[in-house]
Amino acid sequence: KPVVTSIILKGITPEQAMPDGMKFNLSTISIEGLNPVTGAFVASSFAEGGPGSPPPFEQWGFSKVSINGLTFTADGGALGAPGKVNVALGEFSMSNLKDTLFGNTHLSGLKGDFDIPAEAMGMPVKGTFDFGTSDMKNLRGKLFEEAVMAGMAAASDPAAMAGLNSKIMASLGSPIDPGYDSFAWSGMNIDASGAKLAI
């Protein structure tokens, strides 16, 4: 049966036109190095009958899933509200998923600027932000599985959220386990009307 190993989507824009003064673009979304089980499930989503039941999370695996080159701009003047905002994202990616562990979770190039006049917020706010670069090693994917599954079940049965904290703690195995092995973050710099924060 068909198996997908990689998918790359380029030049992504909203299907419906955005309001005047707003623009959104996404350079690429890529899914690379799917293992046979994950690749077969993804391939089935393109079949006429649609995908079947997803395989257990423990069987999922890929080399890298990433979002690259996102830009968003909003000109409040065109929207009837003063102010301008520009946001960009260089890369958000999760790599080397195996046995529910994401080997690395990476964020870089999340930056932008804003200029909001006094009539919009009662005081003018102008500045820039750059969240630098961060890398998280061996993120415990099981945490997301428990939360997502409980959230989906709660749509029809609110009681499904009961005991979620206990399930998450059981996944961690220790109350002092943060859910990952290491986290490195550098280069953050925020300047808003003279108030500054840097890491």
C-alpha positions as CSV (number, residue, x, y, z in Angstrom):
1,K,0.0,0.0,0.0
2,P,1.2,3.6,-0.5
3,V,3.6,5.1,1.9
4,V,4.6,8.8,2.1
5,T,8.2,9.6,3.2
6,S,8.3,13.4,2.8
7,I,6.0,16.3,2.0
8,I,7.0,19.9,1.3
9,L,4.4,22.6,0.8
10,K,5.6,26.0,-0.5
11,G,4.2,29.5,-0.9
12,I,1.2,29.1,1.4
13,T,-1.4,31.8,1.7
14,P,-4.9,31.9,3.1
15,E,-7.6,30.4,0.9
16,Q,-9.9,33.3,1.5
17,A,-8.7,36.9,1.1
18,M,-7.7,38.6,4.3
19,P,-9.1,42.1,5.2
20,D,-7.5,45.1,3.7
21,G,-4.4,46.0,5.6
22,M,-3.6,42.4,6.7
23,K,-1.2,40.0,4.9
24,F,-0.1,36.5,5.8
25,N,2.5,34.3,4.0
26,L,4.2,31.1,4.9
27,S,7.2,30.0,2.9
28,T,7.2,26.3,3.6
29,I,5.8,23.5,5.7
30,S,7.8,20.3,5.5
31,I,7.4,16.8,6.8
32,E,10.5,14.7,6.3
33,G,11.6,11.2,7.0
34,L,8.3,9.6,8.0
35,N,8.7,6.0,9.2
36,P,6.6,3.3,7.4
37,V,3.8,3.3,9.9
38,T,3.4,7.1,9.9
39,G,4.0,7.3,6.2
40,A,1.2,4.8,5.5
41,F,-1.3,6.7,7.7
42,V,-0.4,10.0,6.1
43,A,-0.8,8.5,2.6
44,S,-4.2,7.1,3.5
45,S,-5.4,10.6,4.2
46,F,-5.1,11.4,0.5
47,A,-7.1,8.3,-0.5
48,E,-10.8,8.5,-1.5
49,G,-12.0,6.9,1.7
50,G,-9.9,9.2,3.9
51,P,-7.6,8.1,6.7
52,G,-8.5,5.3,9.1
53,S,-7.7,5.1,12.7
54,P,-4.3,6.6,13.5
55,P,-1.6,4.2,14.8
56,P,-0.6,4.4,18.4
57,F,1.6,7.4,19.2
58,E,4.4,5.0,20.2
59,Q,4.7,3.9,16.6
60,W,4.9,7.3,15.1
61,G,8.3,8.5,13.8
62,F,9.8,11.2,11.5
63,S,13.1,13.0,10.9
64,K,11.7,16.6,11.0
65,V,8.5,18.6,10.8
66,S,9.0,22.3,10.3
67,I,7.3,25.6,9.6
68,N,9.6,28.2,7.9
69,G,9.3,31.8,6.8
70,L,6.1,33.0,8.2
71,T,5.2,36.7,7.9
72,F,2.2,38.6,9.1
73,T,1.5,42.3,8.8
74,A,-1.4,44.4,10.0
75,D,-2.0,48.0,9.2
76,G,-4.7,49.3,11.5
77,G,-5.3,52.4,9.4
78,A,-6.8,50.2,6.7
79,L,-8.8,48.3,9.3
80,G,-10.3,51.4,10.9
81,A,-8.1,51.1,14.0
82,P,-4.8,52.9,14.3
83,G,-1.5,51.1,14.6
84,K,0.8,48.7,12.8
85,V,2.1,45.3,13.7
86,N,4.7,43.2,11.8
87,V,5.6,39.6,12.9
88,A,8.0,37.1,11.3
89,L,9.0,33.5,12.2
90,G,12.1,32.0,10.8
91,E,11.6,28.4,11.9
92,F,9.7,26.2,14.3
93,S,10.5,22.6,14.0
94,M,10.4,19.3,15.9
95,S,12.9,16.6,14.9
96,N,13.7,13.0,15.4
97,L,10.5,11.6,16.8
98,K,11.0,8.1,18.1
99,D,9.3,6.2,20.9
100,T,7.3,9.3,21.8
101,L,10.4,11.5,22.3
102,F,11.1,14.5,20.1
103,G,14.9,14.7,19.9
104,N,14.9,18.4,19.4
105,T,12.3,21.2,19.3
106,H,13.7,24.4,17.7
107,L,12.4,28.0,17.5
108,S,14.3,30.8,15.8
109,G,13.6,34.1,14.1
110,L,10.4,35.0,15.9
111,K,10.6,38.7,15.8
112,G,8.7,41.9,14.8
113,D,7.8,45.4,15.6
114,F,4.7,47.4,16.6
115,D,3.5,51.0,16.7
116,I,0.3,51.6,18.5
117,P,-0.8,55.2,18.9
118,A,-2.3,56.7,22.1
119,E,-5.8,56.8,20.7
120,A,-5.8,52.9,20.5
121,M,-4.6,52.1,24.0
122,G,-4.7,55.3,26.0
123,M,-0.9,55.7,25.7
124,P,1.5,55.2,22.7
125,V,3.3,51.9,22.6
126,K,6.1,51.4,20.1
127,G,8.8,48.8,20.0
128,T,10.4,45.7,18.7
129,F,10.8,42.1,19.9
130,D,13.1,39.2,19.0
131,F,12.6,35.9,20.9
132,G,16.1,34.7,19.8
133,T,16.8,31.0,19.5
134,S,15.7,28.1,21.6
135,D,16.3,24.4,21.6
136,M,14.6,21.8,23.7
137,K,16.1,18.3,23.9
138,N,14.1,15.1,24.2
139,L,10.7,16.6,24.8
140,R,8.3,13.9,26.2
141,G,5.7,13.7,23.5
142,K,3.5,11.5,25.7
143,L,2.4,14.6,27.6
144,F,0.8,16.0,24.4
145,E,-0.9,12.8,23.7
146,E,-2.6,12.7,27.1
147,A,-3.7,16.4,26.8
148,V,-4.9,16.2,23.2
149,M,-6.8,12.9,23.7
150,A,-8.5,14.3,26.8
151,G,-9.3,17.5,25.1
152,M,-10.9,15.7,22.1
153,A,-12.9,13.4,24.4
154,A,-14.1,16.4,26.5
155,A,-15.9,17.8,23.5
156,S,-18.5,15.2,24.0
157,D,-17.9,14.3,27.6
158,P,-16.6,17.0,29.9
159,A,-15.8,14.3,32.5
160,A,-13.0,13.2,30.2
161,M,-10.8,15.9,31.6
162,A,-11.0,14.4,35.1
163,G,-7.7,12.9,36.2
164,L,-5.7,14.6,33.4
165,N,-3.1,15.9,35.8
166,S,-2.6,12.4,37.2
167,K,-2.2,10.9,33.7
168,I,0.4,13.6,32.9
169,M,2.3,13.0,36.1
170,A,2.3,9.2,35.3
171,S,3.7,10.0,31.9
172,L,6.5,12.0,33.4
173,G,7.3,9.4,36.1
174,S,8.5,12.1,38.5
175,P,7.0,15.3,40.0
176,I,10.3,17.1,39.3
177,D,10.6,16.0,35.7
178,P,10.0,19.1,33.5
179,G,9.1,17.0,30.5
180,Y,12.4,17.4,28.6
181,D,16.1,16.8,29.2
182,S,17.5,20.3,28.5
183,F,16.4,23.7,27.3
184,A,18.7,26.4,25.9
185,W,17.4,29.9,25.0
186,S,19.5,32.9,23.9
187,G,19.2,36.2,22.1
188,M,15.8,37.3,23.3
189,N,15.4,41.1,23.2
190,I,12.3,43.1,23.8
191,D,12.0,46.9,23.7
192,A,8.6,48.5,24.2
193,S,8.6,52.3,24.6
194,G,11.9,52.2,26.4
195,A,11.1,49.2,28.7
196,K,13.7,46.6,27.8
197,L,14.1,42.9,28.5
198,A,17.0,40.8,27.2
199,I,18.3,37.2,27.7
